[in-house]
């Protein structure tokens, strides 16, 4: 009788938790941005750098994150096998003995994580031989007098040859690597002027972060608008506003937007499951340092019209929980919600990017849980990406997060697409190794395509993939096994599994298997339901 009461009590508790989960479901994007120098060092041997990558993936898994945003193009140099651009500074400008992107993808998928290739677009400051700035100095942005940038170089989004070249560089990654997403950074015009930017160490150019500028830089930008590097050899200030436009501002925004649109179309034609995302400035079109009017980045337009699949604002201005909810929807019209409603209605992902390094610098690291909780109260936000990995690593925060505000595993939110066909459900078998050790095997319905196999555990007989507790997510196209260790043998648990495609379209639940407080069979055999899919019954005889 006591066991029955205990079971009923725990089912009631689980139901209460499930109500909370149902409000936000069990899908939530979680990642950090991993900068080049956080995953590779030219003074390390290949084994040491590969160990860095393994640790990065292990840390993300410990935090119950489900994605990594991994920088592979920086300043016009590559951290992968590129036929267009040279290896980067942190690789010593030479092949480092392994392919960082290929190895990162392998380890990410092994750890149940997506890998998004982080791609700096128009910021190409390096002049090492083979880089765009070295090979095509005519592409570099110019001021109103026609003088090109001499530091913090950017190539002009207004030049068709720049856009075509950069799309080719990006598409080489899409075609040659099994990435889950391509993530655009510096997808905008530059913020620099012809004052105060002449003598800069190359390493300073390399380590400049997108997302925020200092108050002094903003003041200089506002005080010297005529000194902005917003022109090129084919679109000179002296020639007037380009034909077909009523202002330079509209032309600047159009030039970036057409690049994004063309790249998205190119990806869709080759690998439509690869999601295109953009790191946009934290303020869309209001007050000071903002995307729309300062660097001519119309992220809301891209998001609303489907030119990107996922928008990731760099939300570095805010360090309080109320500040985040304010910029999302409480402080409208200085908020995101009113500008992105069509994109939200379409189901595309909008995720928030707290600047963890800013919280660290301001000695308010402890605010992370409250910030996460407040952002979660806004039901249209689908997750988080934190800047950056090193801040979390130096604060030993991955395990802490995985045991607190990220204690439950989550799936990546699905991507709306024309291929929204649910995969067939998998089969699940259980083998009790002993009273507390359950060996689970998932058999996917097809082994032709890669995807994600997900195992759920619950005491609630009504649990579904929308609210069930996830205990394992693995990237596979073949059978997987997972061993679950029970803490209480008096309780009866059920397990079920699903499989998803690369868009995270999820199948119906598999057959359900159960633990038992009594002796359990140690052998099983699965009889294939044939002819599939006409026979919906799966027989699992136990011995």
N, C-alpha and C positions, 0 to 999 in steps of 0.2 A: 504493500500500500504506500509506504514511504517513497519507494522508487517511482510509483505512478505520480504522486504529488510532485516529486522533484522534476519529473519530465514535463508535467503540465506547467510548472512554474517557469522552467527554462523556455518552453515554447511561448509562454506569454511574454517573457522578457525579449525573446527574439522577435516577436511580432511588433513590439514597441520600437525596437531598433529598426525593423524593416520599414515601418512607417516613415521614419526619418530618411532611410535610404531611398525610399520611393520618391521622396520630394526632389532629391538630386540624382537619383538612380545610382548605379554602381559604375558609371562611366565618367571619367574625369581625366583630362590631359594633365600630365605632370612631367616636368623636365627641368633641366638647367641648360644654360648656354655654356659650352665647353670651348674656350679660346685655344688657338693654336699652341701657345706656349704652356698651356695646361696639360696638353697631351703629348708634346714632343719637345725634345731638347737636343740640339746638335752635338752636345758634348756627351750624350749618352750613347751606349751601344744599342743595337736593335732590340736586344732582349729587355733592356731596361725600359725603353720606350713602349714596347709591347706590354710590359708589366703595368706601366702607367695606364694604358687603355683598359686592361683587365680590371684594375682597381676602380677606374671611373665607372665601368659598367656594374661592378659589384656594389659600389656605393649607391648608385641609382636604384638597384634592386633592393638594397637594404632599406631604402626610404620608401619602398613601394611606389616608386615612380614607374612610368611606362614608356618613356621616350628620352632620347638624348639629342641635343642640337649641337652638332659636332662641326667645328670650323674646318673647311677644306680649301677655301680660296680666300686669300688675303693680299691686298695691295698689288694685285695682278700677278701673284705667284700661286703655286699649287702645292697641295699636300695629298696628292694622288697622282696616278700615272696620267699625265696630260700630254697631248700631242701639240698643244697650243702654247703653253706657258711653262717657265722653269720652276724647279722645286724652290720652296720658300726659304727665308732666312733661318727659321728654326730647324730646318732640315740641313742646314749648311749649304744651301743651293745645290744639293746633289741628292741622288737616290739614297734614302736613309737605310737601305737594307731590307725594307719591307714596305708594303703599301699601307699607309696609315688608314685610309678610308676603307679599303677592303677588309683590313683586320678589325676595324671598329664595327663594321657591319656584322661581321661574323660573330664577334663577341656580344654585340648588342642583342642580336637575335638569340644567341645562346642563353642570354640572361632574361629573355622575355621582354625585350625593349625594342621600340622602334628607333631607327636611326634617320635623323633629318640632316642632310648635308647643308651646312651653313656656308653661304656663298656671298661674299662681298661683291657688289655689282660695279658701281662706277668709281669707287674710291680705289685708285690704282697708283699709290704713291711711289712704289719701288721703281727704280730706274736700272735694275740689274738687267744685263743683256737677255733679250727674249721676252721681257715684259711689254705690255702695251705702251707704257709711257716711253720706254726706250726705243721700241721699234716704230712707233707711230707718234712722234712728238706733236704732230699736227692735230692729233685728237684731243690734246689737253685743253681744258677750259681756259678762256681768256677774259680779261676785264674790258671795260668800255674802250680802252685805248688799243686793244688788240694784243696786249702783253699777256703771255701764258703764265700759268702758275709755276712757281719755282720750288714750292714745298707743299706737302699735303695734296699732291696732285690728284685731280679727278679728270676722267675723260668725259666728253660731252654727250649727254643723253640725246642731244638734238641732232647728232650726226647718224645717218642711216648706216654707215659703215661700222660705227661703234656698236650700234644695236645688233646688227647682223653678226658681228664678231662675238659679242658677249653671249648672244643666244647660242651660237655654235659651241662656245666653251661650256656653257651650262648643259647643253643637250648631250655633250660627250659624257658627262657624269651620269645623266639619266639613262642613257643607252648602255653604258658599260658597267654600272654598279647597281646592286640590288637595294637601292635606298627606298625608304618609305616616304620621304618627303624631301623637297628642295626648299631651303629657307633663304630668302633674300634679305640682305642687310645693305645699308648705304644705297637703298633703292630710291634715289632722290638727287636733286642738285646739291652741290656743296654749299657750305655756309661761310666760306672764307672770303676775305677781302685783300686788297693789295697793300694793306698796312699791317705791320706786326707779324708777318709770316715768312720772312725772308731767310732767316738763319735758324734752322732747326735741325737737330741731330736726326739722322735717318731712323734710329730706334724709337725716337719719340713719335715720329710719323706712324711707325708700325704699331705702336701700342696705344694710339689714340682710340678711345671708345666712342661708339655711336650712342645716341640717346640723350646726352646732356652736353651743354657747353657752359663755361663759366659766365658769371655776370659780366666780367670784363669783356669777354668775347662777344656776348650779346650786345653790349653797349657799343662796341666797335662796329659790329655788323649794322646796328641801327644808325650809327653816326656817319657811316660811309657807304650808303647804298650804291653809289656810283662806282665804288671800287670792287663790287662783287664780281666774282669770276663766273658769269652766267652766259657767256657768249663763246663762239668758236670761229674757226677760220671761214666757215660757210654761212654763219649767221652773226655778222658783225653788228655791233651797236650802231655804227655809222650808217648801215644799210637800212635801218628802220625795222619796224615790227614785221616778222615773216608774213608772207602773203596768205590770206585766208583767216587771219587772226586779228582780233581787235585790241590785243594787249600782249606784251611780252609774258606776263604772268600766265595767261591762258596757254600760250605756246609752250612755256616751260612745263606746265602740268601735263599738257597733251603729250609731249615728247616722252615723258616717263611712263605715262599710262599706256601708250601704244607698245612700248617695250614689254610691259607686264602682260598685256593682252596677247601679244604674239608668242611670248614664251609659254604662257598657259596653253594656248592652242597647240603649240609644238609638243608639249608634254602629253596632252590628251591624245594626240595622234599616235604616240609611241607606247606610253605606259600610263594609261589613265588613272591607275591606282596611286601614282606618285602625287602626293598633295603638294601644291605650291602655297607656301606661306610667306608672309612679309613681316619683318620687324619694322614697325612704323613708330614715329615719335609719339610720346605719351599723350600729347595734346594734339587733337585733330586740327582745330582752326581757331583756337582761342588763346589769348594772352601770351605775348612774348615768344618764347621758343616753341614753335608749333609747326606741324607738317605742311598744312595747306598753303599758308601764306609766307612762310620763311624759306622752306627748301622745296616747295612746289611738289609735294607728295600728297596725292589724293587717295589715301588708303581707304577711306569710306566708299569711294566710287568703285574701286577694285573689288572690295568685299561685297558690296551690294549687287554688282553686276556679274559676279562669278568669275572675275579675272584672277582671283586668288581663292583658294579653298579654305584658308585659315588666316586670320589676322592676329598678330601678336604685338600689341603696343608695348613699347619699352617704358614701363610706368615708374620711372626713376624719380619723378618730382615729389612723390608722396611717401611719407614715413609713418603715418598713423592709419589706423583702421578706418576711421571716418573719412580721411582724405581719399582713400581708395573708393569707397562707396560714393563719395561726392563726385569724383571725376567720372564714375561710371553712370550714375543716374540721379543722384540727389541734388547736384548743383546745376542742373540744366538752366539756360542753354549751354553752359560751359561743362558739357558732359558728352560722353560717347553715345548714349542710347538713342537720342533723337536723330543722330546722323547715320545709324547703321541698322535701322529697323528692317529694311528689305532683306539684308543679309541674314539677320537673325531669323526672320520668318522662313527663309530658305533652308535653315538648319545648318548653315556653315558655322565653323567653330570660331568663337571669339574667346581668347584666353588672355589673362593678365600677366604682365611681366614685372614683378617687384624687383627693385634694385637691392639685392641683399647686401652688396658692398656698401651702399649708402647707409643702410641700417647699421652696418658694422662701424662705419666711420663716425656715425652720430651716437654710438653707444646705445642703440635701441634695438639690438638684435632680438631681444626678448619679445618684441612685438609681432614676430612672425605668426604665432598661433592666432592672435586676434585679427590680424590682417586676413589670414586665410578664412577664418570663420565669417568675417564680415563680407568678404567677396562671395563666399558660398551662399550668402543670404539672397544674392541676386541670381535668380534662376536661369537667366540667359547666358551667364558666364560659364564656360565649359572647362575651365581649368587654369593652370599656372605654368609659367616658365620663369625661372629665377636666374638673375645675373649676379654672379656666375658660379661655375662649379667650384673654383678655388675658394671663394668665400665660405661656401658650405663645408668644404673639406677642412679649411683652417679652423673652423668653429666646431668640428666634429659633430655635424648636425644631421647627417644622413640617418644614423640609427635613431636619434632622438625623434626626427620627423616620422620615421617608420613605426615608432611605438606610440605616437600621439596623434597629431592631426592627419597623418597619412597612414593610420594603422590598418585600414582596410585596402586591399588591392582593388584596382579599378581598371576597366577597359578604356581604350581610346575611343572617344565619341565617333560614331560612324560618319562617313563623308557622303553627302548627297551626290548622286550620280545617276546616269541613265542605265547603269548596270545593276540596279537595286534588286537583285534576285537572291533570295536567301539560299545558302548552301543546304544540301541534305544533311540531316542530323547524323552524328557519329554513333558508334557503339561504345559502351563502357562495361568493363569487367572489374571485379574486385577479388582480391586474394588476401585473406587474413594471414599474415606471416606469424603473428601471435596476437594476444588479446589487445594490444595497443598499437600494432603496426599494420597498416592497411596498404597493400600494394594495388594501385589503380592503373589500368591500361585503357587508353583511348584509341579506338580504331576509326580513323576518318572515313567519311563516305566515299572519298575519292583521293587518290594519291597523285593526281595529275597536276594539281595547283598548290602552291604554298599558301599558307594562311596561318591563323592562330587557333590553337586548341585550348579550350578553357574548361577547367574542372571546378565545380561548385560543391560546397558541403552545407548541409542545413539540418536542423531538427524540425523545421516547419514543413509539413507535407504539401503545403500550397506554394512553397518557394518556386520562383521562376528565375530565368536568367536576368530579369530586370532588377531583382532585389536579392538574389542569392549571394551567399558569401563566397567570394572567389578565393580558391586556395592555390591555383596554378594557372599561369598563362604561358604557353610555349609556342614558338614559331616552328611549325613543322608541316610537311606534306605526307608524313608517314606516321606509323604508330608511335605513341609516346607512353611512358610510364611515369608515375609519380607516387612517392611513398608518403603517406600521411600518418602522423604519430598522434594518437589520442591521449588526452590528459585525463579522461574520465571514462572508464569502461562500463559504468552503470547506465550510460546514456546511449540511445540508439540514434545514429546519424544516417542520413541518406546522402548519396552522391549522385550527381548527374553531370553531363558534359555537353558542350556545344562546340561548333567550329565556325570560324568566320572566314570570309574572303579578305583580300587586302584592303577593301574599303571599310572593313569592320561590319559588314552585313552579317548578322548572326543567325545561325540555324535554330530550329526548335530544339528542345531538350532531348537528350538521348534517353534511353532506358534508365531507370533509377535502380541503384544498388544500395544495400543497407549493411550497416554493422549489426552485430547482435551481441547480447550479453551472454549467450550460450555458446557451445562449440560451433565453430564455423567450418565449412568445407575448405579443403586446401587445394582443390583442383576445379577447373572450370573449362567449359568448351563453348565457343560461340558458334551457333548454327546460322549461317548467312540467310537472311530473309530473301527468298528467291521466288519468282523473278522480281528483283528490285526495279521500280518502286511499287509494284502492284500488290505485293504482299507486305503489309505494314507490321507484321509480328516478328519479333526477334526472340529465339529460344536460347536460353542459357542453362543447360543442364549442369548440375554440380555433383561431384563425387566425394 
